[in-house]
Amino acid sequence: MVMIWEDITVECRDSYGREHGKKKLLNGVSGFAEPSRIMALIGPSGCGKTTFLHSLSGKLAANVVVSGNIVINGKKQSLYSREVSYVAQEELFLGTLTVKETLTYSANMRLPSKMTKEEINKVVEETIMEMGLGDCENTRIGNWHCRGISTGEKKRLSIGLEILTQPYVLLLDEPTSGLDSASAFYVIQALCHIARNGKIVICSIHQPSSEIFNLFDDLLLLSSGETVYFGEAKMALKFFADAGFPCPTRRNPSDHFLLCINLDFDLITEVLERTQLSSATSNSTLGMRTSEIRRKLIGSYKSSKLMINARKKIQQLKHNEEQEIKRYIGSTTTWRKQLCTLTKRSFLNMTRDIGYYWLRIVFYMLVGITIGTLFFHIGTGNNSILARGKCVSFIYGFMICLSCGGLPFFIEELKVFYASVVPNVLMGLGTGTGVIIFMMMPSQIFRSLPDIPKFFWRYPMSYLSFAAWAVQVQVQR
Ligand SMILES: Nc1ncnc2c1ncn2[C@@H]1O[C@H](COP(=O)(O)OP(=O)(O)OP(=O)(O)O)[C@@H](O)[C@H]1O
């Protein structure tokens, strides 16, 4: 089982969709990834690392056009492949759930329904062990108002969520961003372990330390959408030395690579020259402008044996037979199970969040008692019609104001649904139901005070309907 990408070119139209405003984000990037190996994708900011990972996982934005071939396990891939799992830079979780609960709910949603509870629990336990999350399995993830697990643990949890279904290929966008060197080392080591179990792991990374760099088997070096180097990570230093840019002995290899290809250094030099803060006119350590070094390196790579061999290997691997590999195909669980899981998760999330549920219940009770007292025994005469009208407006006003308090939590839950179209559809449907139920509720309170408990009960029911809709769509996590 191998993954091949051949002549991947990504172009984006300008914001008006005009053809002549096209910009090349990737230019003919080719390569391959083999199982049991981990590949680093390194390059300056804006060089196209995320675009490359999005092309491989079929998550490109609507305003870009991709051309080229992607072949996984002998099969040409269409827009989105279930064989590929993608871990984005941003982590999306429900902060009130613990690590174990998050993994268990996700496993219940995505593992085949024929798997028993014990089997699912075993997969969850194995994932916890593999990602080294044992110490924090019962700790809440935490959100903006409640501190939870550390950033490193969150990164490992997002990886854990993706490996639950045992994908062939794991793509990760900067899994070490925001981590200290020890946590970053831990994350990459966990990824190495996943790769050694026969998976393909490709991850973009910003300036890894030399210890982390040594963990990678392969390297794809990009600069402004062009391949500067593709091959074994340990051979990259030789390639740079052969091209005339050897890495000084005490310099971190990845720092050296970026120093040679990051065009921002030229801009900085220009600014310094203009402001007369420096007289340097070139990449100070290599004595040349970075654009020139980059051009030479790209030229060296294009005429190198590395590229010829890579092309030959791509042609060989493209015709390899498809292999049977065990994995859990996502979203094969039944509609009913998804409904139960989502509803349980939604209730747990709501009840654990004081602001989302309990605090608002207290406010609603206070409002209910106030309104009940103000409009107690208003009678059934002509004058009471006006009083009833006032009461309804009063109730609507409070309801709408207080419901805003739940928005941050509602949005947090929506984000977890991930696929871009789903949140919009759900937001519309959920809000619609909420409004209808709001309209029904005042009449309940209005009739008599003893009905107030019904009103409190009915409000959470709108979230139940939201969960029911949610399961009808493809849920990613
Ligand atoms: N959908 C898009 N429309 C227009 N431009 C885009 C789009 N996606 C990416 N770009 C541009 O393509 C270039 C590469 O972006 P990309 O996010 O792939 O870079 P990156 O190497 O991942 O950067 P970083 O390391 O900072 O995350 C950037 O200049 C970006 O502005």
PDBQT file of the ligand as one rigid body, heavy atoms in Angstrom, charges set to zero:
ROOT
HETATM    1  N1  LIG A 501      -8.435  29.199  -0.945  1.00  0.00    +0.000 N 
HETATM    2  C1  LIG A 501      -7.450  30.074  -1.155  1.00  0.00    +0.000 A 
HETATM    3  N2  LIG A 501      -7.651  31.199  -1.864  1.00  0.00    +0.000 NA
HETATM    4  C2  LIG A 501      -6.676  32.078  -2.081  1.00  0.00    +0.000 A 
HETATM    5  N3  LIG A 501      -5.411  31.922  -1.645  1.00  0.00    +0.000 NA
HETATM    6  C3  LIG A 501      -5.141  30.828  -0.924  1.00  0.00    +0.000 A 
HETATM    7  C4  LIG A 501      -6.146  29.835  -0.640  1.00  0.00    +0.000 A 
HETATM    8  N4  LIG A 501      -5.579  28.851   0.102  1.00  0.00    +0.000 NA
HETATM    9  C5  LIG A 501      -4.300  29.210   0.272  1.00  0.00    +0.000 A 
HETATM   10  N5  LIG A 501      -4.033  30.381  -0.339  1.00  0.00    +0.000 N 
HETATM   11  C6  LIG A 501      -2.722  31.068  -0.410  1.00  0.00    +0.000 C 
HETATM   12  O1  LIG A 501      -1.777  30.086  -0.763  1.00  0.00    +0.000 OA
HETATM   13  C7  LIG A 501      -0.571  30.278  -0.089  1.00  0.00    +0.000 C 
HETATM   14  C8  LIG A 501      -0.194  29.012   0.671  1.00  0.00    +0.000 C 
HETATM   15  O2  LIG A 501      -1.099  28.862   1.756  1.00  0.00    +0.000 OA
HETATM   16  P1  LIG A 501      -0.978  27.659   2.788  1.00  0.00    +0.000 P 
HETATM   17  O3  LIG A 501      -2.013  27.840   3.840  1.00  0.00    +0.000 OA
HETATM   18  O4  LIG A 501      -0.987  26.379   2.044  1.00  0.00    +0.000 OA
HETATM   19  O5  LIG A 501       0.479  27.926   3.364  1.00  0.00    +0.000 OA
HETATM   20  P2  LIG A 501       1.261  27.188   4.550  1.00  0.00    +0.000 P 
HETATM   21  O6  LIG A 501       2.595  26.792   4.009  1.00  0.00    +0.000 OA
HETATM   22  O7  LIG A 501       0.436  26.114   5.154  1.00  0.00    +0.000 OA
HETATM   23  O8  LIG A 501       1.436  28.401   5.577  1.00  0.00    +0.000 OA
HETATM   24  P3  LIG A 501       1.546  28.363   7.184  1.00  0.00    +0.000 P 
HETATM   25  O9  LIG A 501       2.799  27.616   7.495  1.00  0.00    +0.000 OA
HETATM   26  O10 LIG A 501       1.653  29.821   7.540  1.00  0.00    +0.000 OA
HETATM   27  O11 LIG A 501       0.306  27.706   7.706  1.00  0.00    +0.000 OA
HETATM   28  C9  LIG A 501      -0.763  31.492   0.798  1.00  0.00    +0.000 C 
HETATM   29  O12 LIG A 501      -0.199  32.594   0.150  1.00  0.00    +0.000 OA
HETATM   30  C10 LIG A 501      -2.267  31.618   0.906  1.00  0.00    +0.000 C 
HETATM   31  O13 LIG A 501      -2.636  32.951   1.065  1.00  0.00    +0.000 OA
ENDROOT
TORSDOF 0
